[in-house]
Amino acid sequence: MATVTKRELVERIAESTNQSRVEVKRTIQSFLDQVIEELGKGNRLELRDFGVFEIKLRAERVAQNPRTLERVKVPARKVVKFKVGRLMQKSLDDEDEPVAITSNGRLRRRA
């Protein structure tokens, strides 16, 4: 399994859409900024067929320091949860049939 960076995504999208890397990078960063802003407001972010981002409250708990074995109180905090969408899950389940994004932004199975 490989790690794909934002830079690599920018290059791929720029090549496939014939846009400049600068434009694509600005668009991706704007999208990510909006995701962060909405989650920061406590809003749920639903991207059909891709998945849902939402804020959950993780309860306070007692953990243990693995080095010292000392018990430590971990305060409650907000975390971002991601639930995988239908087509993404199908793509993960069936690696032989990857999905593609159409020009109107819909996901579909590749032929």
Secondary structure, DSSP 4 states (H G I P E B T S, - for coil): -----HHHHHHHHHHHHT--HHHHHHHHHHHHHHHHHHHHTT--EEETTTEEEEEEEEPPEEEE-TTT--EEEE--EEEEEEEE-HHHHHHHH-TTS-EEE-TTS-EEE--
